Amino acid sequence: MQTLDDAIMDLIKKGWISGDDAYINCIDKSKFVQFLKKPPTDFTDA
Protein backbone atom coordinates (compact mmCIF):
# COMPACT_ATOMS: atom_id res chain seq x y z
CA MET A 1 0.00 0.00 0.00
CA GLN A 2 1.23 3.52 -0.75
CA THR A 3 0.18 6.97 0.40
CA LEU A 4 -1.62 9.46 -1.80
CA ASP A 5 1.48 11.67 -1.86
CA ASP A 6 3.65 8.74 -3.00
CA ALA A 7 1.20 7.99 -5.81
CA ILE A 8 1.18 11.65 -6.85
CA MET A 9 4.99 11.72 -6.81
CA ASP A 10 5.04 8.70 -9.14
CA LEU A 11 2.71 10.52 -11.55
CA ILE A 12 4.98 13.58 -11.57
CA LYS A 13 8.04 11.43 -12.28
CA LYS A 14 6.21 9.78 -15.19
CA GLY A 15 5.23 13.20 -16.53
CA TRP A 16 1.53 12.41 -16.38
CA ILE A 17 0.58 15.38 -14.18
CA SER A 18 1.94 18.87 -13.66
CA GLY A 19 3.53 20.15 -10.49
CA ASP A 20 0.61 22.50 -10.04
CA ASP A 21 -1.91 19.64 -10.17
CA ALA A 22 0.21 17.64 -7.75
CA TYR A 23 0.40 20.53 -5.28
CA ILE A 24 -3.35 21.09 -5.38
CA ASN A 25 -4.15 17.43 -4.64
CA CYS A 26 -1.37 16.38 -2.25
CA ILE A 27 -1.51 16.13 1.54
CA ASP A 28 2.02 17.32 2.44
CA LYS A 29 2.42 20.55 0.45
CA SER A 30 6.09 20.95 1.45
CA LYS A 31 7.07 17.90 -0.64
CA PHE A 32 5.55 19.33 -3.81
CA VAL A 33 6.28 23.07 -3.65
CA GLN A 34 9.51 22.47 -5.61
CA PHE A 35 7.47 21.34 -8.63
CA LEU A 36 5.37 24.51 -8.89
CA LYS A 37 5.90 26.92 -11.77
CA LYS A 38 5.61 29.83 -9.33
CA PRO A 39 5.51 29.93 -5.51
CA PRO A 40 2.10 29.58 -3.89
CA THR A 41 0.38 32.64 -2.47
CA ASP A 42 0.79 32.82 1.30
CA PHE A 43 -2.47 33.79 2.98
CA THR A 44 -1.29 33.20 6.55
CA ASP A 45 -0.80 36.95 7.19
CA ALA A 46 -4.25 37.91 5.89
mmCIF file as gemmi writes it, N, C-alpha and C atoms, coordinates in Angstrom:
data_model
loop_
_atom_site.group_PDB
_atom_site.id
_atom_site.type_symbol
_atom_site.label_atom_id
_atom_site.label_alt_id
_atom_site.label_comp_id
_atom_site.label_asym_id
_atom_site.label_entity_id
_atom_site.label_seq_id
_atom_site.pdbx_PDB_ins_code
_atom_site.Cartn_x
_atom_site.Cartn_y
_atom_site.Cartn_z
_atom_site.occupancy
_atom_site.B_iso_or_equiv
_atom_site.pdbx_formal_charge
_atom_site.auth_seq_id
_atom_site.auth_asym_id
_atom_site.pdbx_PDB_model_num
ATOM 1 N N . MET Axp A 1 ? 0.846 -1.176 0 1 0 ? 1 A 1
ATOM 2 C CA . MET Axp A 1 ? 0 0 0 1 0 ? 1 A 1
ATOM 3 C C . MET Axp A 1 ? 0.893 1.241 0 1 0 ? 1 A 1
ATOM 4 N N . GLN Axp A 2 ? 0.465 2.292 -0.709 1 0 ? 2 A 1
ATOM 5 C CA . GLN Axp A 2 ? 1.233 3.524 -0.746 1 0 ? 2 A 1
ATOM 6 C C . GLN Axp A 2 ? 0.332 4.708 -0.414 1 0 ? 2 A 1
ATOM 7 N N . THR Axp A 3 ? 0.945 5.778 0.045 1 0 ? 3 A 1
ATOM 8 C CA . THR Axp A 3 ? 0.175 6.967 0.398 1 0 ? 3 A 1
ATOM 9 C C . THR Axp A 3 ? -0.235 7.724 -0.861 1 0 ? 3 A 1
ATOM 10 N N . LEU Axp A 4 ? -1.182 8.617 -0.691 1 0 ? 4 A 1
ATOM 11 C CA . LEU Axp A 4 ? -1.62 9.458 -1.801 1 0 ? 4 A 1
ATOM 12 C C . LEU Axp A 4 ? -0.453 10.279 -2.329 1 0 ? 4 A 1
ATOM 13 N N . ASP Axp A 5 ? 0.336 10.855 -1.427 1 0 ? 5 A 1
ATOM 14 C CA . ASP Axp A 5 ? 1.475 11.667 -1.856 1 0 ? 5 A 1
ATOM 15 C C . ASP Axp A 5 ? 2.496 10.846 -2.638 1 0 ? 5 A 1
ATOM 16 N N . ASP Axp A 6 ? 2.724 9.607 -2.249 1 0 ? 6 A 1
ATOM 17 C CA . ASP Axp A 6 ? 3.647 8.742 -3.001 1 0 ? 6 A 1
ATOM 18 C C . ASP Axp A 6 ? 3.111 8.466 -4.404 1 0 ? 6 A 1
ATOM 19 N N . ALA Axp A 7 ? 1.815 8.234 -4.502 1 0 ? 7 A 1
ATOM 20 C CA . ALA Axp A 7 ? 1.204 7.988 -5.812 1 0 ? 7 A 1
ATOM 21 C C . ALA Axp A 7 ? 1.296 9.235 -6.693 1 0 ? 7 A 1
ATOM 22 N N . ILE Axp A 8 ? 1.063 10.392 -6.101 1 0 ? 8 A 1
ATOM 23 C CA . ILE Axp A 8 ? 1.176 11.646 -6.85 1 0 ? 8 A 1
ATOM 24 C C . ILE Axp A 8 ? 2.609 11.863 -7.314 1 0 ? 8 A 1
ATOM 25 N N . MET Axp A 9 ? 3.577 11.572 -6.445 1 0 ? 9 A 1
ATOM 26 C CA . MET Axp A 9 ? 4.986 11.723 -6.812 1 0 ? 9 A 1
ATOM 27 C C . MET Axp A 9 ? 5.33 10.82 -7.997 1 0 ? 9 A 1
ATOM 28 N N . ASP Axp A 10 ? 4.816 9.61 -8.007 1 0 ? 10 A 1
ATOM 29 C CA . ASP Axp A 10 ? 5.042 8.701 -9.14 1 0 ? 10 A 1
ATOM 30 C C . ASP Axp A 10 ? 4.488 9.295 -10.437 1 0 ? 10 A 1
ATOM 31 N N . LEU Axp A 11 ? 3.319 9.912 -10.363 1 0 ? 11 A 1
ATOM 32 C CA . LEU Axp A 11 ? 2.714 10.521 -11.55 1 0 ? 11 A 1
ATOM 33 C C . LEU Axp A 11 ? 3.531 11.701 -12.059 1 0 ? 11 A 1
ATOM 34 N N . ILE Axp A 12 ? 4.103 12.475 -11.153 1 0 ? 12 A 1
ATOM 35 C CA . ILE Axp A 12 ? 4.978 13.58 -11.566 1 0 ? 12 A 1
ATOM 36 C C . ILE Axp A 12 ? 6.203 13.029 -12.285 1 0 ? 12 A 1
ATOM 37 N N . LYS Axp A 13 ? 6.826 12.014 -11.697 1 0 ? 13 A 1
ATOM 38 C CA . LYS Axp A 13 ? 8.044 11.433 -12.28 1 0 ? 13 A 1
ATOM 39 C C . LYS Axp A 13 ? 7.784 10.847 -13.665 1 0 ? 13 A 1
ATOM 40 N N . LYS Axp A 14 ? 6.578 10.328 -13.883 1 0 ? 14 A 1
ATOM 41 C CA . LYS Axp A 14 ? 6.211 9.78 -15.189 1 0 ? 14 A 1
ATOM 42 C C . LYS Axp A 14 ? 5.814 10.875 -16.176 1 0 ? 14 A 1
ATOM 43 N N . GLY Axp A 15 ? 5.622 12.093 -15.671 1 0 ? 15 A 1
ATOM 44 C CA . GLY Axp A 15 ? 5.226 13.203 -16.529 1 0 ? 15 A 1
ATOM 45 C C . GLY Axp A 15 ? 3.747 13.225 -16.862 1 0 ? 15 A 1
ATOM 46 N N . TRP Axp A 16 ? 2.96 12.508 -16.091 1 0 ? 16 A 1
ATOM 47 C CA . TRP Axp A 16 ? 1.529 12.406 -16.376 1 0 ? 16 A 1
ATOM 48 C C . TRP Axp A 16 ? 0.727 13.56 -15.797 1 0 ? 16 A 1
ATOM 49 N N . ILE Axp A 17 ? 1.257 14.23 -14.761 1 0 ? 17 A 1
ATOM 50 C CA . ILE Axp A 17 ? 0.576 15.381 -14.181 1 0 ? 17 A 1
ATOM 51 C C . ILE Axp A 17 ? 1.581 16.509 -13.973 1 0 ? 17 A 1
ATOM 52 N N . SER Axp A 18 ? 1.072 17.713 -13.874 1 0 ? 18 A 1
ATOM 53 C CA . SER Axp A 18 ? 1.943 18.873 -13.656 1 0 ? 18 A 1
ATOM 54 C C . SER Axp A 18 ? 2.216 19.052 -12.163 1 0 ? 18 A 1
ATOM 55 N N . GLY Axp A 19 ? 3.224 19.828 -11.879 1 0 ? 19 A 1
ATOM 56 C CA . GLY Axp A 19 ? 3.531 20.154 -10.49 1 0 ? 19 A 1
ATOM 57 C C . GLY Axp A 19 ? 2.401 20.903 -9.817 1 0 ? 19 A 1
ATOM 58 N N . ASP Axp A 20 ? 1.731 21.748 -10.586 1 0 ? 20 A 1
ATOM 59 C CA . ASP Axp A 20 ? 0.605 22.503 -10.041 1 0 ? 20 A 1
ATOM 60 C C . ASP Axp A 20 ? -0.539 21.569 -9.643 1 0 ? 20 A 1
ATOM 61 N N . ASP Axp A 21 ? -0.855 20.606 -10.499 1 0 ? 21 A 1
ATOM 62 C CA . ASP Axp A 21 ? -1.909 19.639 -10.17 1 0 ? 21 A 1
ATOM 63 C C . ASP Axp A 21 ? -1.521 18.801 -8.957 1 0 ? 21 A 1
ATOM 64 N N . ALA Axp A 22 ? -0.265 18.422 -8.892 1 0 ? 22 A 1
ATOM 65 C CA . ALA Axp A 22 ? 0.212 17.637 -7.754 1 0 ? 22 A 1
ATOM 66 C C . ALA Axp A 22 ? 0.061 18.425 -6.461 1 0 ? 22 A 1
ATOM 67 N N . TYR Axp A 23 ? 0.466 19.684 -6.48 1 0 ? 23 A 1
ATOM 68 C CA . TYR Axp A 23 ? 0.401 20.527 -5.283 1 0 ? 23 A 1
ATOM 69 C C . TYR Axp A 23 ? -1.036 20.698 -4.805 1 0 ? 23 A 1
ATOM 70 N N . ILE Axp A 24 ? -1.944 20.894 -5.733 1 0 ? 24 A 1
ATOM 71 C CA . ILE Axp A 24 ? -3.353 21.092 -5.38 1 0 ? 24 A 1
ATOM 72 C C . ILE Axp A 24 ? -3.93 19.854 -4.692 1 0 ? 24 A 1
ATOM 73 N N . ASN Axp A 25 ? -3.52 18.663 -5.119 1 0 ? 25 A 1
ATOM 74 C CA . ASN Axp A 25 ? -4.147 17.433 -4.645 1 0 ? 25 A 1
ATOM 75 C C . ASN Axp A 25 ? -3.387 16.692 -3.553 1 0 ? 25 A 1
ATOM 76 N N . CYS Axp A 26 ? -2.177 17.112 -3.23 1 0 ? 26 A 1
ATOM 77 C CA . CYS Axp A 26 ? -1.374 16.381 -2.249 1 0 ? 26 A 1
ATOM 78 C C . CYS Axp A 26 ? -1.782 16.713 -0.816 1 0 ? 26 A 1
ATOM 79 N N . ILE Axp A 27 ? -1.272 15.916 0.113 1 0 ? 27 A 1
ATOM 80 C CA . ILE Axp A 27 ? -1.509 16.134 1.535 1 0 ? 27 A 1
ATOM 81 C C . ILE Axp A 27 ? -0.397 16.995 2.133 1 0 ? 27 A 1
ATOM 82 N N . ASP Axp A 28 ? 0.86 16.61 1.904 1 0 ? 28 A 1
ATOM 83 C CA . ASP Axp A 28 ? 2.025 17.324 2.441 1 0 ? 28 A 1
ATOM 84 C C . ASP Axp A 28 ? 2.545 18.304 1.389 1 0 ? 28 A 1
ATOM 85 N N . LYS Axp A 29 ? 2.083 19.531 1.454 1 0 ? 29 A 1
ATOM 86 C CA . LYS Axp A 29 ? 2.42 20.545 0.446 1 0 ? 29 A 1
ATOM 87 C C . LYS Axp A 29 ? 3.922 20.795 0.35 1 0 ? 29 A 1
ATOM 88 N N . SER Axp A 30 ? 4.652 20.657 1.454 1 0 ? 30 A 1
ATOM 89 C CA . SER Axp A 30 ? 6.091 20.954 1.448 1 0 ? 30 A 1
ATOM 90 C C . SER Axp A 30 ? 6.874 20.038 0.512 1 0 ? 30 A 1
ATOM 91 N N . LYS Axp A 31 ? 6.387 18.837 0.272 1 0 ? 31 A 1
ATOM 92 C CA . LYS Axp A 31 ? 7.071 17.903 -0.635 1 0 ? 31 A 1
ATOM 93 C C . LYS Axp A 31 ? 6.922 18.305 -2.1 1 0 ? 31 A 1
ATOM 94 N N . PHE Axp A 32 ? 5.887 19.062 -2.409 1 0 ? 32 A 1
ATOM 95 C CA . PHE Axp A 32 ? 5.553 19.326 -3.808 1 0 ? 32 A 1
ATOM 96 C C . PHE Axp A 32 ? 5.756 20.773 -4.243 1 0 ? 32 A 1
ATOM 97 N N . VAL Axp A 33 ? 6.095 21.655 -3.307 1 0 ? 33 A 1
ATOM 98 C CA . VAL Axp A 33 ? 6.276 23.066 -3.653 1 0 ? 33 A 1
ATOM 99 C C . VAL Axp A 33 ? 7.393 23.244 -4.679 1 0 ? 33 A 1
ATOM 100 N N . GLN Axp A 34 ? 8.387 22.376 -4.662 1 0 ? 34 A 1
ATOM 101 C CA . GLN Axp A 34 ? 9.507 22.47 -5.612 1 0 ? 34 A 1
ATOM 102 C C . GLN Axp A 34 ? 9.076 22.247 -7.063 1 0 ? 34 A 1
ATOM 103 N N . PHE Axp A 35 ? 7.93 21.638 -7.282 1 0 ? 35 A 1
ATOM 104 C CA . PHE Axp A 35 ? 7.467 21.339 -8.635 1 0 ? 35 A 1
ATOM 105 C C . PHE Axp A 35 ? 6.555 22.428 -9.214 1 0 ? 35 A 1
ATOM 106 N N . LEU Axp A 36 ? 6.242 23.44 -8.419 1 0 ? 36 A 1
ATOM 107 C CA . LEU Axp A 36 ? 5.369 24.514 -8.887 1 0 ? 36 A 1
ATOM 108 C C . LEU Axp A 36 ? 6.09 25.418 -9.874 1 0 ? 36 A 1
ATOM 109 N N . LYS Axp A 37 ? 5.339 25.968 -10.807 1 0 ? 37 A 1
ATOM 110 C CA . LYS Axp A 37 ? 5.903 26.918 -11.766 1 0 ? 37 A 1
ATOM 111 C C . LYS Axp A 37 ? 6.2 28.248 -11.088 1 0 ? 37 A 1
ATOM 112 N N . LYS Axp A 38 ? 5.363 28.631 -10.122 1 0 ? 38 A 1
ATOM 113 C CA . LYS Axp A 38 ? 5.614 29.834 -9.331 1 0 ? 38 A 1
ATOM 114 C C . LYS Axp A 38 ? 5.212 29.539 -7.887 1 0 ? 38 A 1
ATOM 115 N N . PRO Axp A 39 ? 5.816 30.215 -6.916 1 0 ? 39 A 1
ATOM 116 C CA . PRO Axp A 39 ? 5.514 29.933 -5.507 1 0 ? 39 A 1
ATOM 117 C C . PRO Axp A 39 ? 4.041 30.171 -5.189 1 0 ? 39 A 1
ATOM 118 N N . PRO Axp A 40 ? 3.501 29.39 -4.266 1 0 ? 40 A 1
ATOM 119 C CA . PRO Axp A 40 ? 2.099 29.577 -3.892 1 0 ? 40 A 1
ATOM 120 C C . PRO Axp A 40 ? 1.907 30.887 -3.137 1 0 ? 40 A 1
ATOM 121 N N . THR Axp A 41 ? 0.714 31.433 -3.206 1 0 ? 41 A 1
ATOM 122 C CA . THR Axp A 41 ? 0.381 32.639 -2.467 1 0 ? 41 A 1
ATOM 123 C C . THR Axp A 41 ? 0.227 32.282 -1 1 0 ? 41 A 1
ATOM 124 N N . ASP Axp A 42 ? 0.848 33.072 -0.138 1 0 ? 42 A 1
ATOM 125 C CA . ASP Axp A 42 ? 0.787 32.822 1.302 1 0 ? 42 A 1
ATOM 126 C C . ASP Axp A 42 ? -0.308 33.694 1.906 1 0 ? 42 A 1
ATOM 127 N N . PHE Axp A 43 ? -1.357 33.062 2.39 1 0 ? 43 A 1
ATOM 128 C CA . PHE Axp A 43 ? -2.473 33.786 2.978 1 0 ? 43 A 1
ATOM 129 C C . PHE Axp A 43 ? -2.433 33.779 4.503 1 0 ? 43 A 1
ATOM 130 N N . THR Axp A 44 ? -1.345 33.317 5.099 1 0 ? 44 A 1
ATOM 131 C CA . THR Axp A 44 ? -1.287 33.204 6.555 1 0 ? 44 A 1
ATOM 132 C C . THR Axp A 44 ? -1.285 34.561 7.248 1 0 ? 44 A 1
ATOM 133 N N . ASP Axp A 45 ? -0.83 35.624 6.586 1 0 ? 45 A 1
ATOM 134 C CA . ASP Axp A 45 ? -0.797 36.953 7.19 1 0 ? 45 A 1
ATOM 135 C C . ASP Axp A 45 ? -2.086 37.736 6.976 1 0 ? 45 A 1
ATOM 136 N N . ALA Axp A 46 ? -3.003 37.187 6.22 1 0 ? 46 A 1
ATOM 137 C CA . ALA Axp A 46 ? -4.246 37.905 5.889 1 0 ? 46 A 1
ATOM 138 C C . ALA Axp A 46 ? -5.195 37.949 7.064 1 0 ? 46 A 1
